[in-house]
């Protein structure tokens, strides 16, 4: 755990039935809340090379992919809620809302004049990397990204009462919210990860390229 990371989940005092669970960064009492449970993990940020390239299409993919990865703390927290081993942290609801807004801005950008170049660049990048399921059809890319946005929106709507500390959320609703979150993250990774492993059919080509390079150096 990162020692500089500090967060706590506060639990309602059983002596005050009107108290509402809350998340706070300190240990002060608020609305009858007295106890807290420290988190046992943190999310570390690092540089991502695909954000610093000259290709706008690859940078776009990298930006979308990182937004999906930043949902990981929420995913861990929500799985704990569904398994009834954790409380829902309000900070994660705010994170979810913020990430969706950023993702909306990125998706809207592909409808601009520059967005046409990005879509064409993404298709070209997919063709070069052997991801044939998206080549020559930028509509598929847009559909998958918009589906990811739709899933995020549904997740927000389902957890909003808990995120805004308005009311509790039934267990079945938490499961639906988790499903939508996992679906969204899966769609983002499917389309936006610019660093996917080679397919088995590509390994032979790698060997052939290496052999050609060695032959050129030997001559």
GIRAFEN-V666509 format. One record per residue. NEAR is the number of other C-alpha atoms within 12 Angstrom. Layout:
NEAR + NEAR
//
This chain:
13 + 13 + 13 + 10 + 15 + 22 + 26 + 29 + 30 + 32 + 31 + 24 + 20 + 15 + 12 + 15 + 13 + 14 + 21 + 25 + 35 + 37 + 37 + 26 + 21 + 19 + 20 + 18 + 20 + 22 + 21 + 20 + 28 + 26 + 23 + 27 + 25 + 24 + 27 + 18 + 18 + 20 + 23 + 15 + 13 + 10 + 11 + 20 + 17 + 23 + 22 + 16 + 16 + 12 + 22 + 25 + 33 + 33 + 28 + 38 + 41 + 32 + 34 + 41 + 36 + 31 + 37 + 38 + 32 + 31 + 37 + 29 + 30 + 38 + 36 + 28 + 33 + 38 + 25 + 21 + 26 + 25 + 17 + 15 + 13 + 24 + 34 + 40 + 38 + 32 + 27 + 33 + 34 + 24 + 25 + 41 + 29 + 21 + 32 + 33 + 20 + 23 + 37 + 26 + 22 + 31 + 33 + 21 + 22 + 31 + 18 + 14 + 12 + 17 + 22 + 21 + 21 + 29 + 36 + 27 + 28 + 38 + 32 + 23 + 31 + 31 + 18 + 17 + 26 + 23 + 28 + 20 + 18 + 27 + 23 + 20 + 21 + 29 + 20 + 21 + 33 + 30 + 19 + 27 + 36 + 28 + 27 + 37 + 38 + 26 + 29 + 44 + 28 + 27 + 37 + 35 + 25 + 31 + 40 + 28 + 22 + 33 + 32 + 25 + 21 + 16 + 17 + 21 + 24 + 17 + 20 + 16 + 24 + 34 + 24 + 25 + 36 + 34 + 24 + 29 + 42 + 29 + 29 + 40 + 39 + 27 + 30 + 39 + 29 + 28 + 40 + 41 + 33 + 34 + 23 + 18 + 14 + 17 + 14 + 11 + 13 + 16 + 15 + 13 + 16 + 16 + 14 + 13 + 14 + 14 + 14 + 14 + 13 + 12 + 11 + 10 + 9 + 8 + 7
//
